[in-house]
Amino acid sequence: MHELSIAQNLIDIVTDQCLKNGFSEIESIRIKIGRASGIMPDALNFAFNAIKTDSIAKNALLNIEEIPVSGICRDCSNEFIVEEEYILCCPSCKGSSFVITTGRELDIVDMEVS
């Protein structure tokens, strides 16, 4: 379960930023996770809640926004968005040459601190 190490890194990053800027408590963290990132949001949330207890994020809520997979087909120039985690072909022309433009993210958007 790599979500545990991701949760630990997330807590480390936000704690470091919070303390550098003179804050002592994290109230919430908002992140974006791409559907093709390989990260399971429920597992990440579970891991975050399990390990936050000994940190300044002990009362923090983790708000996760899932980003769909999107891309551009090199064959037909179609821009597409799919709800699946993986794309095997262009939904329009069924071509196999495309560029993924979103869906692999793991970004910290912001946090509320006090």
N, C-alpha and C positions, 0 to 999 in steps of 0.2 A: 504494500500500500504506500505508494510514493506521495500520496496526499499528506501523510504525516510530516514528511520532511519539507514539503511545500508550506504547510501550516507553520512549522517552526521557523522557516526562513521568512515568511510573511511577518510573524511576530517580531523577529529580530530586526527586520528592516524598519517597521513602523515604530518600534520601541526606540531604536537608534535616532530616528528623525525627531521623534517626540521629545526625547531628552536633550538633543542638541538645540532645540528651540525653546527649552525652558518649561515644557509641559510635563505633568506627572501622571496623567491618566488618559487612556484612550477609550472613548465612548463608542465609536463605531468605525468600521473600515469598509470602504466600498471598492470592490474589485470587478474586473471584467475577465471572463474566461471564455475563450473560443471553444466551440463545440468539437473542433478537431484537435484540441490541445492534448487530449488524452487524460484530462483531469475530470474526475467525477465530482460535481458540485456538492452532492450530499455527503460524500466521503470527506471532502475537504472541510465542510462545515462541521462535521462530527469530530474530525481530528483537531480543528481549531478550538472547539469548545472543550475538548479533553485536555489540551496542553496550555491553555491560556491562564489557568488558575494561579500560577506562580509568577505572573507578569503584570505590568501596568495596564495590560489589556484584559485583565480578569473579568471585567464587567462589559466588555465590548461586544457589539453585535457585528457579525460578518455579513455584509450585504453583497450578494453575488449576482451579477448580470451576465447572462449567457449571450454570446455573440454568435450568430449563425454563420455557416460557411458560405462564402461568396467567391465568385471568380469571374474571369473573362476567358472566353473560348478563343483560342488562336485560329481556329478554322473558320468560324462564322461571326466572330466579334461579338457574340451575345454576352451580355453581363447578366449573371444569374445569382440567385440566393437559394440555398436548399436547407431544409431542416435536418437532413441526415448528417452524421458525423464525418462521413467520407464520401468523396465524389469519385466515381469511376469513369464517367463520361459527361459531356455537355448535355444538359437536359433538353436543349433545343435540337442540335444536329447529331447528337450521340458521338461526336468526335472525342478523341482521347487526348487532345493537346489543349491544355488550359492552364491558366495561372490562378492560384488561390490568392485572393486579396484580403479576406478576413476569415477568422475561424481558428487561428492558432494562438490567439492572444492569452497572456496572463499579465494583466496590468493592474497596479494599484492606482485607483482613480483619485481617491481622497480619503481623509479620515477626520472625525470629529474628536477634539481633544479638550482637556481642561487642566 
